[in-house]
Amino acid sequence: MAWRAQLSRNLKELRILFCPSSPESSLTREFIERNYKDLKTLNPKLPILIRECKGIEPQLWARFDMGVERGICLKGIVEQPHIEKAMEELVKIGGALKRSS
């Protein structure tokens, strides 16, 4: 879980997109309800944007240094740990990218 505190070090912005009513987005909604407070406490200056849109597939988007963005589709995820692994993957990507000076 050390990656949670590294979000603000490796990301410039985190966006979570999901449908407010679809069953496909239910795990994403639960993840936000359970983890948003902890993520924000560990990364108070990191913009964590929650975007609800009817009919959209659940997704994670990260903006890194120099405007680089990466997205991960969460459609078909059946367990909460898979969402955490997707976020951890974004942190690793951000750590490996070249940084501006």
N, CA, C and O atoms as a MOPAC input file, in Angstrom:
PM7 MOZYME 1SCF
protein

 N      0.79800 1    -1.20500 1     0.00000 1
 C      0.00000 1     0.00000 1     0.00000 1
 C      0.84100 1     1.26900 1     0.00000 1
 O      0.29500 1     2.37000 1     0.08100 1
 N      2.13800 1     1.13600 1    -0.08800 1
 C      3.01800 1     2.30600 1    -0.10000 1
 C      2.75700 1     3.17700 1    -1.31900 1
 O      3.05700 1     4.37100 1    -1.29800 1
 N      2.20400 1     2.60100 1    -2.37600 1
 C      1.92600 1     3.36800 1    -3.58400 1
 C      0.91600 1     4.48900 1    -3.32300 1
 O      0.93600 1     5.50800 1    -4.01300 1
 N      0.04900 1     4.31500 1    -2.35000 1
 C     -0.97400 1     5.33600 1    -2.06000 1
 C     -0.34300 1     6.68300 1    -1.72500 1
 O     -0.83100 1     7.72500 1    -2.16200 1
 N      0.73000 1     6.66400 1    -0.96000 1
 C      1.39400 1     7.91600 1    -0.57700 1
 C      2.24800 1     8.47200 1    -1.71300 1
 O      2.65600 1     9.63200 1    -1.65800 1
 N      2.52500 1     7.67800 1    -2.73400 1
 C      3.33400 1     8.13300 1    -3.85500 1
 C      2.50600 1     8.69100 1    -5.00200 1
 O      3.06800 1     9.14100 1    -6.00100 1
 N      1.20400 1     8.67300 1    -4.88000 1
 C      0.36300 1     9.21000 1    -5.94600 1
 C      0.77700 1    10.63300 1    -6.31000 1
 O      1.00200 1    10.93400 1    -7.48200 1
 N      0.87900 1    11.50400 1    -5.31300 1
 C      1.18400 1    12.91000 1    -5.60100 1
 C      2.61700 1    13.10900 1    -6.06900 1
 O      2.92300 1    14.12300 1    -6.69600 1
 N      3.48500 1    12.17500 1    -5.78200 1
 C      4.87300 1    12.27400 1    -6.23500 1
 C      4.99000 1    11.92200 1    -7.71900 1
 O      5.80900 1    12.50600 1    -8.42900 1
 N      4.17600 1    10.96800 1    -8.19500 1
 C      4.30700 1    10.46800 1    -9.55900 1
 C      3.20200 1    10.92500 1   -10.50500 1
 O      3.34000 1    10.77500 1   -11.71900 1
 N      2.11400 1    11.47600 1    -9.98300 1
 C      0.99600 1    11.92400 1   -10.81000 1
 C      0.75600 1    13.40900 1   -10.59400 1
 O      1.04100 1    13.95100 1    -9.52600 1
 N      0.22800 1    14.05600 1   -11.62000 1
 C     -0.18800 1    15.45500 1   -11.50600 1
 C     -1.69100 1    15.55600 1   -11.26100 1
 O     -2.17900 1    16.53300 1   -10.69400 1
 N     -2.42100 1    14.51400 1   -11.70700 1
 C     -3.87600 1    14.51700 1   -11.55400 1
 C     -4.37800 1    13.09400 1   -11.72300 1
 O     -3.83400 1    12.32900 1   -12.52000 1
 N     -5.40500 1    12.74100 1   -10.98100 1
 C     -6.05300 1    11.43700 1   -11.09900 1
 C     -7.52900 1    11.67200 1   -11.36300 1
 O     -8.19100 1    12.41200 1   -10.63500 1
 N     -8.04500 1    11.03100 1   -12.42300 1
 C     -9.47400 1    11.13500 1   -12.74400 1
 C    -10.09300 1     9.74200 1   -12.69400 1
 O     -9.53700 1     8.77400 1   -13.21500 1
 N    -11.24500 1     9.66800 1   -12.06200 1
 C    -11.98600 1     8.41300 1   -11.98200 1
 C    -13.34000 1     8.66100 1   -12.62800 1
 O    -14.11300 1     9.49800 1   -12.16200 1
 N    -13.62600 1     7.93100 1   -13.70100 1
 C    -14.86600 1     8.08600 1   -14.44400 1
 C    -15.72600 1     6.84600 1   -14.25700 1
 O    -15.22000 1     5.72400 1   -14.26400 1
 N    -17.03100 1     7.05400 1   -14.08900 1
 C    -17.93400 1     5.91400 1   -13.92300 1
 C    -19.36600 1     6.34800 1   -14.11800 1
 O    -19.67800 1     7.53900 1   -14.09100 1
 N    -20.24200 1     5.36800 1   -14.31500 1
 C    -21.67700 1     5.60900 1   -14.42600 1
 C    -22.27400 1     5.54200 1   -13.01900 1
 O    -21.95800 1     4.62600 1   -12.26100 1
 N    -23.13300 1     6.50300 1   -12.66300 1
 C    -23.69500 1     6.50100 1   -11.30600 1
 C    -24.69700 1     5.38400 1   -11.03600 1
 O    -25.05400 1     5.14400 1    -9.88200 1
 N    -25.16100 1     4.69100 1   -12.09400 1
 C    -26.19700 1     3.69200 1   -11.84900 1
 C    -25.92900 1     2.31200 1   -12.45000 1
 O    -26.63400 1     1.36400 1   -12.10500 1
 N    -24.95700 1     2.16300 1   -13.31900 1
 C    -24.76400 1     0.86500 1   -13.98100 1
 C    -24.09800 1    -0.15000 1   -13.05600 1
 O    -23.28300 1     0.21500 1   -12.20900 1
 N    -24.44900 1    -1.42400 1   -13.22100 1
 C    -23.81100 1    -2.48400 1   -12.43400 1
 C    -22.30700 1    -2.60400 1   -12.72800 1
 O    -21.53600 1    -2.98000 1   -11.84600 1
 N    -21.88700 1    -2.28500 1   -13.96700 1
 C    -20.46500 1    -2.34000 1   -14.33100 1
 C    -19.62400 1    -1.40100 1   -13.48200 1
 O    -18.45300 1    -1.67800 1   -13.22000 1
 N    -20.21200 1    -0.29600 1   -13.05400 1
 C    -19.47700 1     0.71000 1   -12.28600 1
 C    -19.62500 1     0.54800 1   -10.78200 1
 O    -19.08800 1     1.35800 1   -10.02700 1
 N    -20.33500 1    -0.47000 1   -10.32900 1
 C    -20.61000 1    -0.59900 1    -8.89700 1
 C    -19.33100 1    -0.75000 1    -8.06500 1
 O    -19.22200 1    -0.14700 1    -6.99700 1
 N    -18.36700 1    -1.53800 1    -8.53100 1
 C    -17.12300 1    -1.69100 1    -7.77400 1
 C    -16.32200 1    -0.39400 1    -7.73900 1
 O    -15.67900 1    -0.08100 1    -6.73700 1
 N    -16.36300 1     0.35200 1    -8.82800 1
 C    -15.66400 1     1.63700 1    -8.86200 1
 C    -16.30000 1     2.60500 1    -7.87100 1
 O    -15.59200 1     3.31600 1    -7.15700 1
 N    -17.61900 1     2.63500 1    -7.82200 1
 C    -18.31600 1     3.49500 1    -6.85300 1
 C    -17.95400 1     3.09300 1    -5.42300 1
 O    -17.67500 1     3.95200 1    -4.58800 1
 N    -17.95900 1     1.80400 1    -5.14500 1
 C    -17.60000 1     1.31800 1    -3.80400 1
 C    -16.15600 1     1.67500 1    -3.46500 1
 O    -15.85600 1     2.07100 1    -2.33900 1
 N    -15.27200 1     1.53300 1    -4.44000 1
 C    -13.86100 1     1.87500 1    -4.21700 1
 C    -13.72900 1     3.33600 1    -3.81200 1
 O    -12.98400 1     3.65500 1    -2.88500 1
 N    -14.43000 1     4.21400 1    -4.48400 1
 C    -14.36700 1     5.64000 1    -4.17600 1
 C    -14.90900 1     5.90200 1    -2.76900 1
 O    -14.30100 1     6.63800 1    -1.99100 1
 N    -16.04400 1     5.30300 1    -2.45100 1
 C    -16.63800 1     5.49500 1    -1.13200 1
 C    -15.70600 1     5.02900 1    -0.00500 1
 O    -15.63900 1     5.66200 1     1.04800 1
 N    -15.00200 1     3.94100 1    -0.22500 1
 C    -14.14000 1     3.37600 1     0.81600 1
 C    -12.75100 1     4.01500 1     0.88300 1
 O    -12.14900 1     4.05600 1     1.95600 1
 N    -12.23600 1     4.50900 1    -0.23800 1
 C    -10.83500 1     4.89600 1    -0.29500 1
 C    -10.55200 1     6.37200 1    -0.55000 1
 O     -9.41700 1     6.80900 1    -0.36400 1
 N    -11.54000 1     7.14900 1    -0.96900 1
 C    -11.26500 1     8.54300 1    -1.31900 1
 C    -10.64500 1     9.31200 1    -0.15600 1
 O     -9.64100 1    10.00200 1    -0.33100 1
 N    -11.23300 1     9.19800 1     1.00900 1
 C    -10.74800 1     9.95000 1     2.17200 1
 C     -9.28000 1     9.62200 1     2.47500 1
 O     -8.48100 1    10.52400 1     2.72800 1
 N     -8.93000 1     8.34300 1     2.44700 1
 C     -7.56000 1     7.91800 1     2.71100 1
 C     -6.60400 1     8.43700 1     1.62800 1
 O     -5.52700 1     8.94500 1     1.94200 1
 N     -6.99400 1     8.31000 1     0.37000 1
 C     -6.15000 1     8.79400 1    -0.72800 1
 C     -5.92700 1    10.29900 1    -0.62500 1
 O     -4.81400 1    10.78000 1    -0.83700 1
 N     -6.97100 1    11.03200 1    -0.30300 1
 C     -6.86400 1    12.49200 1    -0.20900 1
 C     -6.05300 1    12.90400 1     1.01500 1
 O     -5.31600 1    13.88900 1     0.96000 1
 N     -6.17500 1    12.16900 1     2.11300 1
 C     -5.39400 1    12.46900 1     3.31300 1
 C     -3.90100 1    12.27600 1     3.04400 1
 O     -3.07800 1    13.07700 1     3.48800 1
 N     -3.55700 1    11.21800 1     2.32100 1
 C     -2.15400 1    10.93900 1     2.01100 1
 C     -1.59800 1    11.83700 1     0.90100 1
 O     -0.38400 1    12.01500 1     0.79900 1
 N     -2.47900 1    12.40000 1     0.07300 1
 C     -2.07700 1    13.22300 1    -1.06800 1
 C     -2.93300 1    14.48600 1    -1.12000 1
 O     -3.71600 1    14.65400 1    -2.05600 1
 N     -2.80300 1    15.37600 1    -0.13600 1
 C     -3.72800 1    16.50900 1    -0.03500 1
 C     -3.67000 1    17.49400 1    -1.20400 1
 O     -4.66400 1    18.16600 1    -1.47900 1
 N     -2.54800 1    17.59800 1    -1.89200 1
 C     -2.44300 1    18.56300 1    -2.99200 1
 C     -2.72500 1    17.95600 1    -4.36300 1
 O     -2.78700 1    18.68100 1    -5.35600 1
 N     -2.89500 1    16.64400 1    -4.43100 1
 C     -3.16900 1    15.98100 1    -5.70300 1
 C     -4.64100 1    16.14800 1    -6.06600 1
 O     -5.51500 1    15.78300 1    -5.27900 1
 N     -4.92700 1    16.69800 1    -7.25600 1
 C     -6.32300 1    16.75200 1    -7.69600 1
 C     -6.82500 1    15.33400 1    -7.99900 1
 O     -6.29800 1    14.65300 1    -8.87900 1
 N     -7.83100 1    14.91100 1    -7.27200 1
 C     -8.49100 1    13.63100 1    -7.53500 1
 C     -9.89500 1    13.98000 1    -8.00200 1
 O    -10.74600 1    14.38200 1    -7.20900 1
 N    -10.12300 1    13.82200 1    -9.29500 1
 C    -11.37600 1    14.23900 1    -9.90700 1
 C    -12.28900 1    13.03400 1   -10.08300 1
 O    -11.89600 1    12.02800 1   -10.67300 1
 N    -13.49500 1    13.14100 1    -9.57300 1
 C    -14.49800 1    12.08600 1    -9.68400 1
 C    -15.52100 1    12.56600 1   -10.71300 1
 O    -16.16400 1    13.59900 1   -10.52400 1
 N    -15.66500 1    11.80900 1   -11.80200 1
 C    -16.56300 1    12.20700 1   -12.88600 1
 C    -17.61300 1    11.12700 1   -13.10500 1
 O    -17.29100 1     9.98300 1   -13.42400 1
 N    -18.87000 1    11.51000 1   -12.93000 1
 C    -19.98900 1    10.61100 1   -13.17200 1
 C    -20.63400 1    10.98700 1   -14.50300 1
 O    -20.86600 1    12.16300 1   -14.78100 1
 N    -20.91900 1     9.97700 1   -15.31900 1
 C    -21.57100 1    10.21400 1   -16.60000 1
 C    -22.41100 1     8.98500 1   -16.93500 1
 O    -21.90900 1     7.86100 1   -16.95200 1
 N    -23.65200 1     9.20700 1   -17.19000 1
 C    -24.55600 1     8.09400 1   -17.48500 1
 C    -24.07400 1     7.32300 1   -18.71700 1
 O    -23.80300 1     7.90900 1   -19.76500 1
 N    -23.97300 1     6.00900 1   -18.57100 1
 C    -23.63800 1     5.13700 1   -19.68300 1
 C    -22.15200 1     4.97600 1   -19.98300 1
 O    -21.80000 1     4.26500 1   -20.92400 1
 N    -21.28000 1     5.60700 1   -19.22400 1
 C    -19.84300 1     5.50000 1   -19.48200 1
 C    -19.26800 1     4.26400 1   -18.79600 1
 O    -19.75200 1     3.84300 1   -17.74500 1
 N    -18.23300 1     3.69000 1   -19.40200 1
 C    -17.53800 1     2.57000 1   -18.77800 1
 C    -16.62100 1     3.10700 1   -17.68400 1
 O    -16.06600 1     4.19500 1   -17.83000 1
 N    -16.45400 1     2.36600 1   -16.59200 1
 C    -15.56000 1     2.83600 1   -15.52900 1
 C    -14.10600 1     2.87500 1   -16.02200 1
 O    -13.63200 1     1.94600 1   -16.67600 1
 N    -13.41100 1     3.97700 1   -15.69200 1
 C    -12.04000 1     4.18300 1   -16.15000 1
 C    -11.23700 1     4.94500 1   -15.11400 1
 O    -11.78200 1     5.70900 1   -14.31800 1
 N     -9.93000 1     4.72100 1   -15.13800 1
 C     -8.96800 1     5.52000 1   -14.37000 1
 C     -8.10200 1     6.25800 1   -15.37500 1
 O     -7.62800 1     5.66400 1   -16.34300 1
 N     -7.89300 1     7.54100 1   -15.15400 1
 C     -6.99900 1     8.32800 1   -15.99900 1
 C     -6.02200 1     9.05700 1   -15.10200 1
 O     -6.39400 1     9.61500 1   -14.06900 1
 N     -4.76800 1     9.04100 1   -15.51400 1
 C     -3.73000 1     9.74900 1   -14.77300 1
 C     -3.03100 1    10.71900 1   -15.71800 1
 O     -2.70100 1    10.36900 1   -16.85200 1
 N     -2.81000 1    11.93600 1   -15.24100 1
 C     -2.00000 1    12.90500 1   -15.98200 1
 C     -0.67200 1    12.99200 1   -15.25800 1
 O     -0.60700 1    13.19800 1   -14.04600 1
 N      0.38100 1    12.82800 1   -16.03900 1
 C      1.73300 1    12.85400 1   -15.50100 1
 C      2.40900 1    14.15900 1   -15.89100 1
 O      1.78000 1    15.05600 1   -16.45200 1
 N      3.68100 1    14.25200 1   -15.59100 1
 C      4.48200 1    15.41400 1   -15.94800 1
 C      4.51800 1    15.58900 1   -17.46600 1
 O      4.43100 1    14.61400 1   -18.21200 1
 N      4.64600 1    16.81400 1   -17.90500 1
 C      4.75000 1    17.17300 1   -19.31800 1
 C      3.50300 1    16.79100 1   -20.11700 1
 O      3.59800 1    16.55900 1   -21.32300 1
 N      2.34000 1    16.72100 1   -19.47200 1
 C      1.07100 1    16.49700 1   -20.15000 1
 C      0.80100 1    15.07800 1   -20.61600 1
 O     -0.17900 1    14.84900 1   -21.32600 1
 N      1.61900 1    14.13800 1   -20.24900 1
 C      1.41700 1    12.73700 1   -20.63800 1
 C      0.24200 1    12.17600 1   -19.85000 1
 O      0.15500 1    12.36600 1   -18.63700 1
 N     -0.66500 1    11.48200 1   -20.54400 1
 C     -1.81700 1    10.87200 1   -19.88400 1
 C     -1.89000 1     9.39200 1   -20.21800 1
 O     -1.51500 1     8.96900 1   -21.31100 1
 N     -2.37400 1     8.61500 1   -19.26500 1
 C     -2.59800 1     7.18600 1   -19.46000 1
 C     -3.94000 1     6.83600 1   -18.82600 1
 O     -4.30400 1     7.35200 1   -17.76900 1
 N     -4.66000 1     5.95200 1   -19.49300 1
 C     -5.94700 1     5.51800 1   -18.98000 1
 C     -6.00900 1     4.00300 1   -18.87200 1
 O     -5.36100 1     3.27900 1   -19.62800 1
 N     -6.79400 1     3.54600 1   -17.92300 1
 C     -7.01400 1     2.11500 1   -17.73200 1
 C     -8.52600 1     1.89500 1   -17.62800 1
 O     -9.19700 1     2.50000 1   -16.79300 1
 N     -9.04300 1     1.02500 1   -18.48700 1
 C    -10.46500 1     0.68900 1   -18.45100 1
 C    -10.70900 1    -0.29400 1   -17.31000 1
 O     -9.98400 1    -1.27700 1   -17.16100 1
 N    -11.72000 1    -0.02500 1   -16.52200 1
 C    -12.05700 1    -0.88300 1   -15.38800 1
 C    -13.25300 1    -1.78100 1   -15.68100 1
 O    -13.76200 1    -2.45400 1   -14.78600 1
 N    -13.69900 1    -1.79100 1   -16.93100 1
 C    -14.83700 1    -2.62600 1   -17.31100 1
 C    -14.48400 1    -4.09200 1   -17.12300 1
 O    -13.40700 1    -4.52800 1   -17.53100 1
 N    -15.36100 1    -4.84000 1   -16.52300 1
 C    -15.14800 1    -6.26400 1   -16.33000 1
 C    -14.39700 1    -6.62000 1   -15.05600 1
 O    -14.19200 1    -7.79900 1   -14.76800 1
 N    -13.98800 1    -5.61900 1   -14.29500 1
 C    -13.29700 1    -5.90200 1   -13.03500 1
 C    -14.32400 1    -6.43900 1   -12.04000 1
 O    -15.41500 1    -5.89000 1   -11.88700 1
 N    -13.94800 1    -7.52200 1   -11.37200 1
 C    -14.90200 1    -8.18400 1   -10.48800 1
 C    -14.52800 1    -8.10300 1    -9.01200 1
 O    -15.30900 1    -8.51400 1    -8.15400 1
 N    -13.33200 1    -7.57400 1    -8.70400 1
 C    -12.90200 1    -7.47100 1    -7.31100 1
 C    -12.21100 1    -6.14400 1    -7.05700 1
 O    -11.54500 1    -5.60700 1    -7.94300 1
 N    -12.36600 1    -5.61200 1    -5.85300 1
 C    -11.74400 1    -4.34700 1    -5.45200 1
 C    -10.22200 1    -4.33000 1    -5.63000 1
 O     -9.68100 1    -3.32200 1    -6.08400 1
 N     -9.51400 1    -5.41800 1    -5.28600 1
 C     -8.04400 1    -5.37200 1    -5.42400 1
 C     -7.57300 1    -5.09200 1    -6.84800 1
 O     -6.46700 1    -4.58500 1    -7.03400 1
 N     -8.38400 1    -5.40900 1    -7.85700 1
 C     -7.99100 1    -5.11900 1    -9.23200 1
 C     -7.94300 1    -3.60900 1    -9.48800 1
 O     -7.11100 1    -3.14300 1   -10.26700 1
 N     -8.81100 1    -2.85500 1    -8.85300 1
 C     -8.78200 1    -1.39800 1    -8.99500 1
 C     -7.52400 1    -0.85500 1    -8.33100 1
 O     -6.86700 1     0.03200 1    -8.87700 1
 N     -7.18900 1    -1.37400 1    -7.17100 1
 C     -5.96500 1    -0.95100 1    -6.49100 1
 C     -4.73500 1    -1.28300 1    -7.32000 1
 O     -3.79800 1    -0.48700 1    -7.37600 1
 N     -4.71900 1    -2.44500 1    -7.96600 1
 C     -3.58400 1    -2.81600 1    -8.81900 1
 C     -3.48300 1    -1.88100 1   -10.01500 1
 O     -2.38000 1    -1.53200 1   -10.43300 1
 N     -4.61900 1    -1.47000 1   -10.57000 1
 C     -4.60400 1    -0.52700 1   -11.69300 1
 C     -4.01600 1     0.81100 1   -11.25100 1
 O     -3.22800 1     1.41200 1   -11.98100 1
 N     -4.39200 1     1.27800 1   -10.07100 1
 C     -3.83700 1     2.53400 1    -9.55800 1
 C     -2.34700 1     2.39100 1    -9.27900 1
 O     -1.56800 1     3.29700 1    -9.57200 1
 N     -1.95700 1     1.26900 1    -8.72100 1
 C     -0.54400 1     1.03000 1    -8.45400 1
 C      0.25800 1     1.03000 1    -9.75900 1
 O      1.38400 1     1.52700 1    -9.80500 1
 N     -0.33600 1     0.46800 1   -10.81500 1
 C      0.32100 1     0.45300 1   -12.12500 1
 C      0.53100 1     1.88200 1   -12.64600 1
 O      1.58100 1     2.18700 1   -13.21100 1
 N     -0.44900 1     2.73900 1   -12.45900 1
 C     -0.31400 1     4.13600 1   -12.88400 1
 C      0.79800 1     4.83800 1   -12.10500 1
 O      1.53000 1     5.65400 1   -12.66700 1
 N      0.92500 1     4.52800 1   -10.82900 1
 C      2.00300 1     5.11100 1   -10.01200 1
 C      3.36600 1     4.66300 1   -10.54400 1
 O      4.30000 1     5.46000 1   -10.62500 1
 N      3.47100 1     3.37300 1   -10.90700 1
 C      4.72600 1     2.85300 1   -11.45400 1
 C      5.06100 1     3.51100 1   -12.78600 1
 O      6.21700 1     3.84700 1   -13.04400 1
 N      4.05000 1     3.69600 1   -13.63300 1
 C      4.27200 1     4.36400 1   -14.91600 1
 C      4.79600 1     5.78400 1   -14.68300 1
 O      5.74800 1     6.22000 1   -15.33000 1
 N      4.16100 1     6.49200 1   -13.75400 1
 C      4.58900 1     7.85400 1   -13.44300 1
 C      5.99600 1     7.91400 1   -12.90600 1
 O      6.72900 1     8.85700 1   -13.20300 1
 N      6.39000 1     6.93900 1   -12.12900 1
 C      7.74300 1     6.89800 1   -11.58400 1
 C      8.78900 1     6.62900 1   -12.64700 1
 O      9.94300 1     7.03300 1   -12.50600 1
 N      8.38800 1     5.94200 1   -13.72100 1
 C      9.33100 1     5.59200 1   -14.78200 1
 C      9.44600 1     6.67200 1   -15.85900 1
 O     10.40300 1     6.66500 1   -16.63200 1
 N      8.48800 1     7.60000 1   -15.92200 1
 C      8.52000 1     8.63800 1   -16.94800 1
 C      9.55300 1     9.70600 1   -16.65600 1
 O      9.88200 1     9.97300 1   -15.50000 1
 N     10.05700 1    10.30900 1   -17.71000 1
 C     11.01600 1    11.40600 1   -17.59500 1
 C     10.28500 1    12.62100 1   -17.00600 1
 O      9.13700 1    12.89500 1   -17.35600 1
 N     10.94200 1    13.31700 1   -16.13900 1
 C     10.35300 1    14.49100 1   -15.47600 1
 C     10.94400 1    15.77800 1   -16.04200 1
 O     12.09300 1    15.81600 1   -16.48100 1
 N     10.12800 1    16.82900 1   -16.02100 1
 C     10.63200 1    18.14000 1   -16.43800 1
 C     11.45000 1    18.72700 1   -15.30800 1
 O     11.25600 1    18.37600 1   -14.14400 1
 N     12.36400 1    19.61900 1   -15.64600 1
 C     13.21400 1    20.21400 1   -14.60000 1
 C     12.69900 1    21.53200 1   -14.14400 1
 O     13.29800 1    22.16100 1   -13.27100 1

